[in-house]
Amino acid sequence: MKALSLAVVGLPYPNRRGVSRRFEAQLCAPGEPIEFRPEPENKHDRWAVAVYSCRGVQIGYVNAEKAAWIGGMIRQGREIAAIFQGIAHSTAWVRVAFDGEQPTLPQQSAPDETEDDSGFYPDPVYDD
């Protein structure tokens, strides 16, 4: 099975103890190991899968669209390796690989070098 990226939601919510989820996610460096922990006793979603940093602090949950699938794979004993990928707005991203494969960060695409013809030209910013 190919490696893929998964959204981690819930960054704005606080942890019960310790640092906030967003703060912990901001401490994560791309490529750091990530741990998945199914929460079958979760009162909001029995398929919930919590996501923890390499320091053992929760950063959020696998999004609901993929949580049951990932949780099922964990319960079946499938080997899942995950690394932190990055943060975009209120969502963190992790990269996962299965069955002994190791996840790798996707290649960053080069910024589009096409000329901007929108008509917007920002004012220059000068040093004080």
The first five atom37 places (N, CA, C, CB, O) and aatype in JSON, in Angstrom:
{
  "aatype": [12, 11, 0, 10, 15, 10, 0, 19, 19, 7, 10, 14, 18, 14, 2, 1, 1, 7, 19, 15, 1, 1, 13, 6, 0, 5, 10, 4, 0, 14, 7, 6, 14, 9, 6, 13, 1, 14, 6, 14, 6, 2, 11, 8, 3, 1, 17, 0, 19, 0, 19, 18, 15, 4, 1, 7, 19, 5, 9, 7, 18, 19, 2, 0, 6, 11, 0, 0, 17, 9, 7, 7, 12, 9, 1, 5, 7, 1, 6, 9, 0, 0, 9, 13, 5, 7, 9, 0, 8, 15, 16, 0, 17, 19, 1, 19, 0, 13, 3, 7, 6, 5, 14, 16, 10, 14, 5, 5, 15, 0, 14, 3, 6, 16, 6, 3, 3, 15, 7, 13, 18, 14, 3, 14, 19, 18, 3, 3],
  "atom_mask": [
    [1, 1, 1, 1, 1],
    [1, 1, 1, 1, 1],
    [1, 1, 1, 1, 1],
    [1, 1, 1, 1, 1],
    [1, 1, 1, 1, 1],
    [1, 1, 1, 1, 1],
    [1, 1, 1, 1, 1],
    [1, 1, 1, 1, 1],
    [1, 1, 1, 1, 1],
    [1, 1, 1, 0, 1],
    [1, 1, 1, 1, 1],
    [1, 1, 1, 1, 1],
    [1, 1, 1, 1, 1],
    [1, 1, 1, 1, 1],
    [1, 1, 1, 1, 1],
    [1, 1, 1, 1, 1],
    [1, 1, 1, 1, 1],
    [1, 1, 1, 0, 1],
    [1, 1, 1, 1, 1],
    [1, 1, 1, 1, 1],
    [1, 1, 1, 1, 1],
    [1, 1, 1, 1, 1],
    [1, 1, 1, 1, 1],
    [1, 1, 1, 1, 1],
    [1, 1, 1, 1, 1],
    [1, 1, 1, 1, 1],
    [1, 1, 1, 1, 1],
    [1, 1, 1, 1, 1],
    [1, 1, 1, 1, 1],
    [1, 1, 1, 1, 1],
    [1, 1, 1, 0, 1],
    [1, 1, 1, 1, 1],
    [1, 1, 1, 1, 1],
    [1, 1, 1, 1, 1],
    [1, 1, 1, 1, 1],
    [1, 1, 1, 1, 1],
    [1, 1, 1, 1, 1],
    [1, 1, 1, 1, 1],
    [1, 1, 1, 1, 1],
    [1, 1, 1, 1, 1],
    [1, 1, 1, 1, 1],
    [1, 1, 1, 1, 1],
    [1, 1, 1, 1, 1],
    [1, 1, 1, 1, 1],
    [1, 1, 1, 1, 1],
    [1, 1, 1, 1, 1],
    [1, 1, 1, 1, 1],
    [1, 1, 1, 1, 1],
    [1, 1, 1, 1, 1],
    [1, 1, 1, 1, 1],
    [1, 1, 1, 1, 1],
    [1, 1, 1, 1, 1],
    [1, 1, 1, 1, 1],
    [1, 1, 1, 1, 1],
    [1, 1, 1, 1, 1],
    [1, 1, 1, 0, 1],
    [1, 1, 1, 1, 1],
    [1, 1, 1, 1, 1],
    [1, 1, 1, 1, 1],
    [1, 1, 1, 0, 1],
    [1, 1, 1, 1, 1],
    [1, 1, 1, 1, 1],
    [1, 1, 1, 1, 1],
    [1, 1, 1, 1, 1],
    [1, 1, 1, 1, 1],
    [1, 1, 1, 1, 1],
    [1, 1, 1, 1, 1],
    [1, 1, 1, 1, 1],
    [1, 1, 1, 1, 1],
    [1, 1, 1, 1, 1],
    [1, 1, 1, 0, 1],
    [1, 1, 1, 0, 1],
    [1, 1, 1, 1, 1],
    [1, 1, 1, 1, 1],
    [1, 1, 1, 1, 1],
    [1, 1, 1, 1, 1],
    [1, 1, 1, 0, 1],
    [1, 1, 1, 1, 1],
    [1, 1, 1, 1, 1],
    [1, 1, 1, 1, 1],
    [1, 1, 1, 1, 1],
    [1, 1, 1, 1, 1],
    [1, 1, 1, 1, 1],
    [1, 1, 1, 1, 1],
    [1, 1, 1, 1, 1],
    [1, 1, 1, 0, 1],
    [1, 1, 1, 1, 1],
    [1, 1, 1, 1, 1],
    [1, 1, 1, 1, 1],
    [1, 1, 1, 1, 1],
    [1, 1, 1, 1, 1],
    [1, 1, 1, 1, 1],
    [1, 1, 1, 1, 1],
    [1, 1, 1, 1, 1],
    [1, 1, 1, 1, 1],
    [1, 1, 1, 1, 1],
    [1, 1, 1, 1, 1],
    [1, 1, 1, 1, 1],
    [1, 1, 1, 1, 1],
    [1, 1, 1, 0, 1],
    [1, 1, 1, 1, 1],
    [1, 1, 1, 1, 1],
    [1, 1, 1, 1, 1],
    [1, 1, 1, 1, 1],
    [1, 1, 1, 1, 1],
    [1, 1, 1, 1, 1],
    [1, 1, 1, 1, 1],
    [1, 1, 1, 1, 1],
    [1, 1, 1, 1, 1],
    [1, 1, 1, 1, 1],
    [1, 1, 1, 1, 1],
    [1, 1, 1, 1, 1],
    [1, 1, 1, 1, 1],
    [1, 1, 1, 1, 1],
    [1, 1, 1, 1, 1],
    [1, 1, 1, 1, 1],
    [1, 1, 1, 1, 1],
    [1, 1, 1, 1, 1],
    [1, 1, 1, 0, 1],
    [1, 1, 1, 1, 1],
    [1, 1, 1, 1, 1],
    [1, 1, 1, 1, 1],
    [1, 1, 1, 1, 1],
    [1, 1, 1, 1, 1],
    [1, 1, 1, 1, 1],
    [1, 1, 1, 1, 1],
    [1, 1, 1, 1, 1],
    [1, 1, 1, 1, 1]
  ],
  "atom_positions": [
    [[0.84, -1.17, 0.0], [0.0, 0.0, 0.0], [0.89, 1.24, 0.0], [-0.96, 0.0, 1.22], [1.9, 1.28, 0.71]],
    [[0.54, 2.23, -0.78], [1.33, 3.44, -0.89], [1.24, 4.29, 0.37], [0.89, 4.25, -2.09], [0.23, 4.26, 1.08]],
    [[2.3, 5.04, 0.63], [2.28, 6.0, 1.74], [1.3, 7.12, 1.39], [3.71, 6.58, 2.01], [1.08, 7.43, 0.22]],
    [[0.72, 7.72, 2.41], [-0.21, 8.81, 2.19], [-0.16, 9.8, 3.33], [-1.62, 8.28, 2.02], [0.39, 9.51, 4.4]],
    [[-0.73, 10.96, 3.1], [-0.8, 12.0, 4.12], [-2.19, 11.99, 4.75], [-0.47, 13.41, 3.52], [-3.19, 11.83, 4.05]],
    [[-2.25, 12.17, 6.07], [-3.51, 12.22, 6.79], [-3.63, 13.54, 7.53], [-3.63, 11.04, 7.77], [-2.65, 14.05, 8.08]],
    [[-4.84, 14.08, 7.53], [-5.1, 15.31, 8.28], [-5.27, 14.98, 9.76], [-6.37, 16.03, 7.74], [-5.89, 13.97, 10.11]],
    [[-4.73, 15.83, 10.6], [-4.9, 15.72, 12.05], [-5.68, 16.96, 12.48], [-3.5, 15.62, 12.82], [-5.22, 18.09, 12.32]],
    [[-6.86, 16.73, 13.03], [-7.74, 17.82, 13.42], [-7.76, 17.99, 14.93], [-9.16, 17.59, 12.89], [-7.29, 17.12, 15.66]],
    [[-8.32, 19.1, 15.38], [-8.47, 19.34, 16.82], [-7.33, 20.12, 17.44], [0.0, 0.0, 0.0], [-7.22, 20.17, 18.66]],
    [[-6.48, 20.73, 16.64], [-5.36, 21.51, 17.18], [-5.82, 22.65, 18.09], [-4.54, 22.08, 16.04], [-5.14, 22.93, 19.08]],
    [[-6.94, 23.32, 17.8], [-7.34, 24.44, 18.67], [-7.79, 24.02, 20.08], [-8.46, 25.2, 18.02], [-7.86, 24.87, 20.97]],
    [[-8.08, 22.74, 20.29], [-8.58, 22.3, 21.58], [-7.45, 22.08, 22.58], [-9.4, 21.03, 21.42], [-6.36, 21.65, 22.2]],
    [[-7.7, 22.35, 23.86], [-6.65, 22.16, 24.87], [-6.51, 20.69, 25.24], [-6.96, 23.0, 26.13], [-7.44, 19.9, 25.09]],
    [[-5.34, 20.33, 25.73], [-5.13, 19.03, 26.36], [-5.55, 19.15, 27.81], [-3.63, 18.56, 26.23], [-5.61, 20.25, 28.35]],
    [[-5.85, 18.03, 28.44], [-6.25, 18.06, 29.86], [-5.12, 18.53, 30.76], [-6.72, 16.67, 30.3], [-5.33, 19.26, 31.72]],
    [[-3.9, 18.1, 30.43], [-2.72, 18.49, 31.2], [-1.61, 18.89, 30.25], [-2.25, 17.34, 32.12], [-1.54, 18.41, 29.12]],
    [[-0.76, 19.77, 30.71], [0.41, 20.13, 29.93], [0.13, 21.17, 28.86], [0.0, 0.0, 0.0], [-0.81, 21.96, 28.96]],
    [[0.96, 21.15, 27.84], [0.88, 22.16, 26.79], [-0.31, 21.92, 25.88], [2.17, 22.18, 25.97], [-0.86, 20.82, 25.82]],
    [[-0.72, 22.98, 25.16], [-1.85, 22.87, 24.25], [-1.46, 22.03, 23.03], [-2.33, 24.26, 23.82], [-0.28, 21.85, 22.74]],
    [[-2.46, 21.54, 22.33], [-2.21, 20.72, 21.15], [-1.5, 21.52, 20.06], [-3.53, 20.16, 20.6], [-0.55, 21.03, 19.45]],
    [[-1.95, 22.75, 19.83], [-1.3, 23.57, 18.8], [0.16, 23.82, 19.14], [-2.04, 24.9, 18.63], [1.03, 23.73, 18.28]],
    [[0.43, 24.14, 20.41], [1.81, 24.39, 20.83], [2.67, 23.16, 20.6], [1.86, 24.8, 22.32], [3.78, 23.26, 20.07]],
    [[2.15, 21.99, 20.98], [2.91, 20.76, 20.8], [3.14, 20.48, 19.31], [2.19, 19.57, 21.46], [4.22, 20.05, 18.92]],
    [[2.12, 20.71, 18.48], [2.27, 20.5, 17.04], [3.33, 21.44, 16.47], [0.93, 20.7, 16.31], [4.07, 21.06, 15.56]],
    [[3.41, 22.66, 17.0], [4.4, 23.6, 16.51], [5.82, 23.2, 16.94], [4.08, 25.0, 17.02], [6.79, 23.61, 16.32]],
    [[5.92, 22.41, 18.0], [7.23, 21.9, 18.42], [7.71, 20.74, 17.54], [7.17, 21.44, 19.87], [8.91, 20.45, 17.48]],
    [[6.77, 20.09, 16.86], [7.12, 18.94, 16.02], [7.87, 19.4, 14.78], [5.87, 18.15, 15.63], [7.48, 20.36, 14.12]],
    [[8.93, 18.69, 14.47], [9.7, 18.96, 13.26], [9.29, 17.97, 12.18], [11.23, 18.88, 13.54], [8.99, 16.81, 12.49]],
    [[9.27, 18.39, 10.93], [8.97, 17.43, 9.86], [9.9, 16.23, 9.93], [9.07, 18.11, 8.48], [11.12, 16.37, 10.02]],
    [[9.3, 15.05, 9.88], [10.07, 13.81, 9.94], [10.09, 13.15, 11.31], [0.0, 0.0, 0.0], [10.51, 12.0, 11.43]],
    [[9.64, 13.85, 12.37], [9.59, 13.24, 13.71], [8.55, 12.13, 13.74], [9.28, 14.31, 14.8], [7.51, 12.24, 13.09]],
    [[8.81, 11.06, 14.51], [7.83, 9.98, 14.61], [6.56, 10.44, 15.31], [8.44, 8.79, 15.35], [6.58, 11.29, 16.2]],
    [[5.46, 9.85, 14.89], [4.13, 10.14, 15.43], [3.51, 8.81, 15.85], [3.23, 10.89, 14.37], [3.77, 7.78, 15.24]],
    [[2.69, 8.85, 16.89], [2.03, 7.63, 17.39], [0.51, 7.78, 17.28], [2.44, 7.34, 18.85], [-0.04, 8.83, 17.6]],
    [[-0.15, 6.71, 16.83], [-1.61, 6.64, 16.79], [-2.09, 5.81, 17.97], [-2.11, 6.05, 15.44], [-1.53, 4.75, 18.25]],
    [[-3.14, 6.28, 18.66], [-3.75, 5.53, 19.75], [-5.26, 5.51, 19.57], [-3.36, 6.15, 21.13], [-5.91, 6.54, 19.74]],
    [[-5.84, 4.35, 19.23], [-7.3, 4.26, 19.11], [-7.95, 4.54, 20.46], [-7.73, 2.87, 18.59], [-7.41, 4.19, 21.51]],
    [[-9.12, 5.18, 20.42], [-9.88, 5.49, 21.64], [-11.29, 4.93, 21.53], [-9.91, 7.02, 21.89], [-12.24, 5.69, 21.31]],
    [[-11.46, 3.6, 21.67], [-12.8, 3.02, 21.53], [-13.77, 3.48, 22.61], [-12.7, 1.53, 21.56], [-14.99, 3.35, 22.44]],
    [[-13.27, 4.01, 23.72], [-14.13, 4.5, 24.79], [-14.44, 5.99, 24.65], [-13.48, 4.24, 26.13], [-15.08, 6.56, 25.54]],
    [[-14.02, 6.63, 23.56], [-14.27, 8.06, 23.34], [-15.77, 8.28, 23.25], [-13.55, 8.56, 22.04], [-16.45, 7.65, 22.43]],
    [[-16.3, 9.18, 24.09], [-17.76, 9.38, 24.17], [-18.33, 10.08, 22.94], [-18.1, 10.17, 25.4], [-19.54, 10.02, 22.71]],
    [[-17.49, 10.74, 22.14], [-17.96, 11.45, 20.96], [-17.88, 10.6, 19.7], [-17.18, 12.72, 20.77], [-18.68, 10.77, 18.78]],
    [[-16.9, 9.69, 19.64], [-16.69, 8.88, 18.44], [-15.93, 7.62, 18.83], [-15.92, 9.68, 17.35], [-14.75, 7.69, 19.18]],
    [[-16.59, 6.48, 18.77], [-15.93, 5.23, 19.17], [-14.82, 4.82, 18.21], [-16.95, 4.11, 19.27], [-14.02, 3.95, 18.54]],
    [[-14.77, 5.45, 17.02], [-13.71, 5.15, 16.05], [-12.55, 6.12, 16.15], [-14.27, 5.18, 14.64], [-11.61, 6.04, 15.35]],
    [[-12.58, 7.03, 17.12], [-11.55, 8.07, 17.23], [-10.15, 7.46, 17.39], [-11.85, 9.0, 18.41], [-9.96, 6.46, 18.08]],
    [[-9.18, 8.1, 16.72], [-7.78, 7.71, 16.82], [-7.0, 8.97, 17.17], [-7.25, 7.06, 15.47], [-6.89, 9.89, 16.36]],
    [[-6.46, 9.0, 18.39], [-5.68, 10.15, 18.85], [-4.29, 10.1, 18.23], [-5.59, 10.17, 20.39], [-3.75, 9.02, 17.95]],
    [[-3.71, 11.28, 18.03], [-2.38, 11.41, 17.44], [-1.47, 12.06, 18.47], [-2.42, 12.24, 16.1], [-1.79, 13.12, 19.01]],
    [[-0.32, 11.41, 18.75], [0.61, 11.87, 19.77], [1.98, 12.15, 19.14], [0.74, 10.84, 20.91], [2.42, 11.46, 18.23]],
    [[2.63, 13.18, 19.67], [3.97, 13.54, 19.24], [4.97, 12.52, 19.78], [4.34, 14.97, 19.7], [4.61, 11.63, 20.55]],
    [[6.23, 12.67, 19.38], [7.28, 11.78, 19.88], [7.56, 12.03, 21.36], [8.57, 11.97, 19.06], [8.24, 11.23, 22.0]],
    [[7.03, 13.13, 21.91], [7.18, 13.42, 23.34], [6.0, 12.89, 24.16], [7.32, 14.93, 23.55], [5.93, 13.11, 25.37]],
    [[5.07, 12.2, 23.49], [3.93, 11.61, 24.19], [2.83, 12.59, 24.5], [0.0, 0.0, 0.0], [2.02, 12.33, 25.4]],
    [[2.77, 13.72, 23.8], [1.75, 14.74, 24.02], [0.79, 14.72, 22.84], [2.39, 16.16, 24.21], [1.21, 14.7, 21.68]],
    [[-0.51, 14.73, 23.14], [-1.5, 14.68, 22.07], [-1.5, 15.97, 21.26], [-2.9, 14.42, 22.66], [-1.44, 17.07, 21.81]],
    [[-1.56, 15.81, 19.92], [-1.68, 16.98, 19.05], [-3.04, 17.03, 18.37], [-0.57, 16.97, 17.99], [-3.38, 18.05, 17.77]],
    [[-3.82, 15.98, 18.45], [-5.16, 15.99, 17.85], [-5.65, 14.59, 17.57], [0.0, 0.0, 0.0], [-5.28, 13.63, 18.24]],
    [[-6.5, 14.5, 16.53], [-7.11, 13.23, 16.13], [-7.01, 13.07, 14.62], [-8.59, 13.16, 16.58], [-7.0, 14.05, 13.87]],
    [[-6.93, 11.82, 14.17], [-7.05, 11.54, 12.75], [-8.45, 12.02, 12.35], [-6.83, 9.99, 12.43], [-9.41, 11.8, 13.08]],
    [[-8.56, 12.67, 11.18], [-9.86, 13.18, 10.78], [-10.88, 12.05, 10.68], [-9.76, 13.93, 9.43], [-10.51, 10.9, 10.44]],
    [[-12.14, 12.37, 10.88], [-13.21, 11.37, 10.97], [-13.32, 10.51, 9.72], [-14.53, 12.04, 11.22], [-13.7, 9.34, 9.81]],
    [[-12.98, 11.06, 8.56], [-13.09, 10.3, 7.31], [-12.15, 9.09, 7.29], [-12.8, 11.2, 6.13], [-12.47, 8.08, 6.65]],
    [[-11.03, 9.18, 7.95], [-10.02, 8.1, 7.91], [-9.86, 7.38, 9.24], [-8.69, 8.67, 7.49], [-9.17, 6.35, 9.3]],
    [[-10.46, 7.87, 10.32], [-10.24, 7.31, 11.65], [-10.66, 5.84, 11.75], [-10.99, 8.12, 12.69], [-9.92, 5.02, 12.29]],
    [[-11.83, 5.5, 11.25], [-12.29, 4.11, 11.34], [-11.37, 3.18, 10.56], [-13.75, 3.97, 10.82], [-11.09, 2.06, 11.0]],
    [[-10.9, 3.63, 9.42], [-10.01, 2.82, 8.59], [-8.67, 2.61, 9.28], [-9.8, 3.49, 7.23], [-8.18, 1.48, 9.36]],
    [[-8.06, 3.69, 9.79], [-6.77, 3.57, 10.49], [-6.93, 2.75, 11.76], [-6.21, 4.97, 10.82], [-6.11, 1.87, 12.03]],
    [[-7.98, 3.03, 12.55], [-8.23, 2.27, 13.77], [-8.42, 0.79, 13.49], [0.0, 0.0, 0.0], [-7.92, -0.05, 14.25]],
    [[-9.12, 0.46, 12.42], [-9.32, -0.94, 12.04], [-8.02, -1.63, 11.69], [0.0, 0.0, 0.0], [-7.8, -2.78, 12.04]],
    [[-7.15, -0.9, 10.99], [-5.85, -1.47, 10.63], [-5.01, -1.74, 11.89], [-5.09, -0.53, 9.68], [-4.32, -2.75, 11.98]],
    [[-5.08, -0.83, 12.85], [-4.34, -1.01, 14.1], [-4.87, -2.23, 14.84], [-4.43, 0.26, 15.0], [-4.1, -3.05, 15.33]],
    [[-6.2, -2.36, 14.93], [-6.8, -3.5, 15.63], [-6.49, -4.82, 14.94], [-8.32, -3.31, 15.74], [-6.42, -5.86, 15.6]],
    [[-6.29, -4.81, 13.63], [-5.94, -6.02, 12.88], [-4.46, -6.38, 13.04], [-6.26, -5.83, 11.41], [-4.03, -7.43, 12.58]],
    [[-3.7, -5.5, 13.68], [-2.29, -5.76, 13.89], [-1.4, -5.33, 12.73], [0.0, 0.0, 0.0], [-0.23, -5.69, 12.68]],
    [[-1.95, -4.55, 11.81], [-1.13, -4.05, 10.69], [-0.11, -3.05, 11.23], [-2.02, -3.39, 9.59], [-0.41, -2.25, 12.11]],
    [[1.07, -3.11, 10.69], [2.13, -2.2, 11.11], [1.94, -0.86, 10.39], [3.54, -2.8, 10.81], [1.87, -0.81, 9.16]],
    [[1.86, 0.21, 11.18], [1.69, 1.55, 10.63], [2.8, 2.43, 11.18], [0.28, 2.14, 10.97], [2.96, 2.55, 12.4]],
    [[3.57, 3.03, 10.3], [4.62, 3.97, 10.7], [4.17, 5.36, 10.28], [6.02, 3.6, 10.06], [3.66, 5.54, 9.17]],
    [[4.36, 6.35, 11.16], [3.91, 7.71, 10.86], [4.96, 8.73, 11.27], [2.58, 8.01, 11.56], [5.67, 8.55, 12.26]],
    [[5.06, 9.79, 10.48], [5.95, 10.91, 10.79], [5.17, 12.21, 10.65], [7.2, 10.9, 9.87], [4.2, 12.3, 9.9]],
    [[5.63, 13.22, 11.37], [5.01, 14.54, 11.27], [5.4, 15.16, 9.94], [5.44, 15.45, 12.46], [6.55, 15.08, 9.52]],
    [[4.41, 15.77, 9.28], [4.66, 16.39, 7.98], [4.68, 17.91, 8.06], [3.61, 15.94, 6.97], [5.57, 18.55, 7.51]],
    [[3.69, 18.5, 8.76], [3.65, 19.96, 8.86], [2.3, 20.45, 9.34], [0.0, 0.0, 0.0], [1.4, 19.66, 9.64]],
    [[2.16, 21.77, 9.4], [0.91, 22.41, 9.83], [0.48, 23.39, 8.74], [1.09, 23.15, 11.2], [1.31, 24.11, 8.17]],
    [[-0.81, 23.4, 8.47], [-1.4, 24.38, 7.56], [-2.7, 24.86, 8.19], [-1.66, 23.76, 6.12], [-3.66, 24.1, 8.3]],
    [[-2.72, 26.11, 8.61], [-3.88, 26.73, 9.26], [-4.19, 25.99, 10.56], [-5.12, 26.73, 8.32], [-3.36, 25.97, 11.46]],
    [[-5.38, 25.39, 10.68], [-5.74, 24.71, 11.93], [-5.65, 23.19, 11.79], [-7.15, 25.1, 12.35], [-6.26, 22.46, 12.57]],
    [[-4.91, 22.72, 10.81], [-4.77, 21.28, 10.58], [-3.3, 20.91, 10.52], [-5.48, 20.86, 9.27], [-2.5, 21.59, 9.88]],
    [[-2.95, 19.84, 11.2], [-1.61, 19.28, 11.08], [-1.7, 18.13, 10.09], [-1.03, 18.79, 12.48], [-2.78, 17.58, 9.86]],
    [[-0.58, 17.77, 9.5], [-0.53, 16.67, 8.54], [0.55, 15.69, 8.96], [-0.27, 17.2, 7.1], [1.65, 16.08, 9.37]],
    [[0.22, 14.4, 8.87], [1.2, 13.36, 9.13], [1.29, 12.48, 7.9], [0.82, 12.54, 10.4], [0.33, 12.35, 7.13]],
    [[2.44, 11.88, 7.73], [2.68, 10.98, 6.59], [2.73, 9.57, 7.15], [4.01, 11.34, 5.81], [3.46, 9.32, 8.11]],
    [[1.98, 8.65, 6.57], [1.93, 7.27, 7.06], [2.31, 6.28, 5.97], [0.53, 6.95, 7.6], [2.07, 6.51, 4.78]],
    [[2.91, 5.17, 6.41], [3.24, 4.05, 5.53], [2.83, 2.78, 6.25], [4.77, 4.04, 5.14], [2.7, 2.77, 7.47]],
    [[2.64, 1.71, 5.51], [2.07, 0.49, 6.06], [2.95, -0.73, 5.82], [0.7, 0.25, 5.47], [3.75, -0.78, 4.88]],
    [[2.77, -1.72, 6.7], [3.36, -3.06, 6.54], [4.87, -3.04, 6.36], [2.73, -3.74, 5.37], [5.4, -3.63, 5.42]],
    [[5.57, -2.35, 7.26], [7.02, -2.35, 7.25], [7.66, -1.26, 6.42], [0.0, 0.0, 0.0], [8.87, -1.04, 6.52]],
    [[6.89, -0.58, 5.61], [7.43, 0.54, 4.83], [7.67, 1.72, 5.77], [6.47, 0.94, 3.67], [7.0, 1.85, 6.79]],
    [[8.61, 2.58, 5.41], [8.88, 3.78, 6.2], [8.38, 5.0, 5.42], [10.39, 3.92, 6.53], [8.7, 5.15, 4.24]],
    [[7.61, 5.86, 6.07], [7.12, 7.04, 5.36], [8.24, 8.04, 5.09], [6.01, 7.71, 6.17], [9.19, 8.15, 5.87]],
    [[8.12, 8.74, 4.01], [9.06, 9.81, 3.68], [8.25, 11.05, 3.38], [9.98, 9.42, 2.47], [7.11, 10.97, 2.92]],
    [[8.83, 12.19, 3.64], [8.15, 13.45, 3.37], [8.01, 13.65, 1.87], [8.9, 14.64, 4.02], [8.94, 13.36, 1.12]],
    [[6.86, 14.15, 1.42], [6.7, 14.39, -0.02], [7.61, 15.53, -0.48], [5.24, 14.72, -0.35], [7.98, 16.41, 0.3]],
    [[7.97, 15.5, -1.74], [8.79, 16.55, -2.3], [7.97, 17.84, -2.36], [9.31, 16.16, -3.72], [6.8, 17.83, -2.74]],
    [[8.6, 18.94, -1.98], [7.95, 20.24, -2.07], [8.03, 20.72, -3.51], [8.61, 21.27, -1.1], [9.09, 20.68, -4.12]],
    [[6.92, 21.17, -4.04], [6.94, 21.69, -5.4], [7.53, 23.1, -5.39], [5.52, 21.7, -6.02], [7.35, 23.86, -4.43]],
    [[8.22, 23.43, -6.44], [8.82, 24.75, -6.56], [7.71, 25.78, -6.73], [9.81, 24.81, -7.76], [6.69, 25.51, -7.36]],
    [[7.9, 26.98, -6.16], [6.88, 28.0, -6.33], [6.7, 28.34, -7.81], [7.24, 29.27, -5.53], [7.65, 28.3, -8.6]],
    [[5.48, 28.67, -8.13], [5.17, 29.02, -9.51], [5.86, 30.33, -9.87], [3.63, 29.13, -9.71], [5.64, 31.36, -9.22]],
    [[6.67, 30.29, -10.9], [7.45, 31.46, -11.3], [6.75, 32.28, -12.38], [8.81, 31.03, -11.78], [7.37, 33.15, -12.98]],
    [[5.47, 32.0, -12.63], [4.78, 32.77, -13.67], [4.61, 34.21, -13.23], [3.41, 32.14, -13.99], [4.52, 34.51, -12.04]],
    [[4.59, 35.08, -14.2], [4.49, 36.5, -13.93], [3.09, 36.84, -13.42], [4.82, 37.32, -15.19], [2.1, 36.33, -13.93]],
    [[3.03, 37.7, -12.41], [1.75, 38.11, -11.83], [1.18, 39.26, -12.65], [1.92, 38.51, -10.34], [1.77, 40.34, -12.7]],
    [[0.05, 39.03, -13.28], [-0.58, 40.08, -14.06], [-1.91, 40.51, -13.44], [-0.79, 39.61, -15.5], [-2.82, 40.96, -14.14]],
    [[-2.01, 40.37, -12.11], [-3.25, 40.71, -11.42], [-3.49, 42.21, -11.32], [-3.25, 40.11, -10.05], [-4.61, 42.64, -11.05]],
    [[-2.44, 42.99, -11.53], [-2.59, 44.44, -11.39], [-2.32, 44.93, -9.98], [0.0, 0.0, 0.0], [-2.38, 46.13, -9.72]],
    [[-2.03, 44.02, -9.07], [-1.73, 44.4, -7.68], [-0.23, 44.55, -7.52], [-2.29, 43.35, -6.67], [0.54, 43.63, -7.81]],
    [[0.19, 45.7, -7.07], [1.6, 45.96, -6.82], [1.74, 46.52, -5.42], [2.2, 46.93, -7.88], [1.38, 47.68, -5.2]],
    [[2.23, 45.75, -4.46], [2.32, 46.22, -3.08], [3.33, 47.36, -2.95], [2.7, 45.07, -2.15], [4.29, 47.46, -3.71]],
    [[3.07, 48.23, -1.96], [4.0, 49.31, -1.69], [5.29, 48.71, -1.13], [3.4, 50.33, -0.71], [5.26, 47.73, -0.4]],
    [[6.42, 49.3, -1.48], [7.69, 48.79, -0.93], [7.76, 49.04, 0.58], [8.89, 49.46, -1.64], [7.18, 50.0, 1.09]],
    [[8.45, 48.16, 1.28], [8.66, 48.29, 2.71], [10.13, 48.65, 2.91], [8.27, 46.96, 3.48], [11.03, 47.94, 2.48]],
    [[10.35, 49.77, 3.58], [11.7, 50.25, 3.8], [12.13, 50.03, 5.25], [11.81, 51.74, 3.43], [11.31, 50.09, 6.16]],
    [[13.41, 49.76, 5.45], [13.95, 49.63, 6.8], [13.86, 50.99, 7.49], [15.41, 49.11, 6.79], [14.05, 52.03, 6.86]],
    [[13.58, 50.97, 8.79], [13.49, 52.21, 9.57], [14.84, 52.78, 9.86], [12.76, 51.99, 10.85], [14.94, 53.82, 10.5]]
  ]
}
